[in-house]
Amino acid sequence: MKTWRLIRGFPPAVQVLLVNQLGVNAGFYLLVPYLAGYLAHDLGMSAVLVGVVLGVRNLSQQGLFLLGGSAADRLGARGVIVAGCALRAVGFGLFALGTSFSVLLLASVLSGLAGALFNPAVRAYLSREAGDRGAEAFSLFNIFANAGALLGPLLGSVLMVVGFRLSAVAAAVVFALLTVAQVAVLPVRRVERPATSVLADWRGVLTDRRFLAFTGALTGMFALQNQLYLVLPMQAERLTGSAAAVAVIFLVSTAATLALQVRITELAQRRWSRGRAIGIGLGLMGAGFVATAIAAAAVPATPPAGAGDTFARLAPVLITALFLAVGVMLAQPFVYELIPSFGGRELAGTYFGVFYLISGVAAAAGNALIGWLTDLSGDEWSWLPSALCVLIGGCSALAVLVLDRRGGIGPDQRTGDSQCAPTSSAPTS
């Protein structure tokens, strides 16, 4: 009920953006988890071509975030959100209809470009509409995103009984409906004529030392979030001998977010500054990997003796997943709330675009490093990847807390009524 009251307290534009994020994630996970199998098995593509199609989608999205962010600032976030959703509807529709490599490659490019457009634009628009309640809005945003990420694969697994094309058509319809809903409901906001060029904006962001230090300190968050898809699944399968155990990890993470996000954000607003909340969250994310490090060192890679032994072996992985989820719940709403404060609302999209560009590079580098260490360590030193995650979390937490103490993050935002001070009042570099 508390979450529902919080949602109703926001204007309709924010409510639409929350539903939009649920639909975006549901539509995405209706299709993407099953795409590789469809390309390889149904269409008979080689592993190289499958990798190209998947890689182009990711590259189109990660590489063009800055373009999407600047477009949101100069053309208006509403129009960019609408264009992004429409493009993804077309892209997913092409996945359903096309069978040739060229058509599928075009579908991949359009789908990635769509994400590059609406991801920074949605967050810039939400930060403007939420005003001085940014942390609360982004906590709800996280809830809706996780609900969509849970709903999408469930619906996809049902539709895949008929075939991939039905799942792709359903995903395209979801994005088409989101496009119509946003055209109908999102209000048009007047965009001031920019006084500087796009290149000047980019130069300003990329030379903003406070923002770059803040983003650099958060590289641990980017790297550790991705271990939900790398270290934890590998450890779960190693300890239990079953790939089915991986599904439990995502269930625990999503259930925790749906149940605890609003309460955790309210608690943090009452007790800590934004910087301290982010630092504690990063510390928790890293600390959770102590459980998998100990389990990897203590439990042999042999089949479990029964159901009880399987659960006991899986428990450390679930503890890590829970710590990871709580850490993200604690840090992420305040991170998103702070980003526009570095450059002002008029450059919110550009700052979000750079933030996502750096986060994508950091996540890829973190995965590569941890993956390399996993291959190098083998069974005898299988605890090393988790130990590295503990170190990454601790270093990032320390970096954020040092920045906060030196005033590199922003003024103390604690309040007694769970309301954050306006982020636009933070100093601009």
Secondary structure by P-SEA (a helix, b strand, c coil): caaaaaaaaccaaaaaaaaaaaaaaaaaaacccaaaaaacccccccaaaaaaaaaaaaaaaaacaaaaaaaaaaacaaaaaaaaaaaaaaaaaaaaccccaaaaaaaaaaaaaaaaccaaaaaaaaaaaaccaaaaaaaaaaaaaaaaaaaaaaaaaaaaaacaaaaaaaaaaaaaaaaaaaaacbbbbbbccccccaaaaaaaaaaaaaaaaaaaaaaaaaaaaaccccaaaaaaaaacccccaaaaaaaaaaaaaaccaaaaaaaaaacccaaaaaaaaaaaaaaaaaaaaaaaacccccccccaaaaaaaaaaaaaaaaaaaaaaaacaaaaaaaccccccccaaaaaaaaaaaaaaaaaaaaaaaaaaaaaaacccccaaaaaaaaaaaaaaaaaaaaaaaaccccccccccccccccccccccc
